[in-house]
Amino acid sequence: GEVLDMLHIARESGLSAAPDAWDLQLAMLEFLEGNWQRADKSLWEIRGPDRHFVHSKVMAWAGLDCAVKAVEKFGLEGPVDRWKALRTQIHEEVCREGFDAGRGTFTQYYGSPGLDAALLLIPQVGFLPWTDERVVGTVEAVQRELTEGGYVLRYRTEHGVDGLPGDEGAFLLCSFWLADALAGIGRVDEGREHFERLLSLRNDLGLLAEEVDPVSGRHLGNTPQAFSHVGLVNTARRLSGLEKPAEHAEGRARQVEPEHDAVSRGEEPAGR
């Protein structure tokens, strides 16, 4: 899903594609169609048992969403009706199996009591709009349950999902995601304050590590870490010039089609 998303953004940005680029994407889509229902190790390459991680399913949806748009917006050839049907099926399943209605939040994997910082990416890929109450509830749950000292953990290790002993520091990339998410749900000032606090962690060379000790502020893990800086740049770009809530859904984020939101609420989509 991530690769298909990237190629879609490149196409929308007007970058010229290699002659066989679409053939490559068709091959990836064929794999996605045949494997999306499998359990996996998640974005974090967790060492524990394979599970149905919500973020993984969302990215399968995103890959199909990109494929549909490639046909409809750019005239490429493919089984668009089949992709649309599967896109809807995945959306329905995630909203049914991956959402805890009692707590008002998506969960790390189907049936899990825990959360995952990767859930903050749900609106960024267009799976649901920033204004959706399930998105707002998830952002608030992550802020409430997955932060230490104001910094974001990838997930709570005490749930045992990782299969590894001990704790870990707060993940800086995830902390930038929270700044994005706070701004996305309309809490722009809070998002900016969170971003400024993250900037204060940079060392004398302006560099960031992979993680931070929430208590001491000490850098942990790989230093410098590229994706921490990618998070910094992306968040700065999204917050820069932000005037209204939820207007920073640029680049990776896409418009959610009305039929997807209707399906996720159990309604019959218009035109079906």
NORHU-V429297 format. One record per run of one state. SS is the DSSP state (hx for helix, st for strand, lp for the rest). FROM is the first residue (numbers start at 1). LEN is the number of residues. Records with the same first field share a line. If there is no record, write none. Layout:
SS: FROM-LEN ; FROM-LEN
This chain:
lp: 1-1 ; 13-8 ; 36-4 ; 41-10 ; 52-1 ; 75-5 ; 98-1 ; 101-4 ; 107-2 ; 110-7 ; 122-11 ; 146-1 ; 149-2 ; 153-4 ; 160-10 ; 185-3 ; 200-9 ; 213-6 ; 224-2 ; 240-18 ; 265-8
hx: 2-11 ; 21-15 ; 54-21 ; 80-18 ; 117-5 ; 133-13 ; 157-3 ; 172-13 ; 188-12 ; 226-14 ; 258-7
st: 40-1 ; 51-1 ; 53-1 ; 99-2 ; 105-2 ; 109-1 ; 147-2 ; 151-2 ; 170-2 ; 209-4 ; 219-5
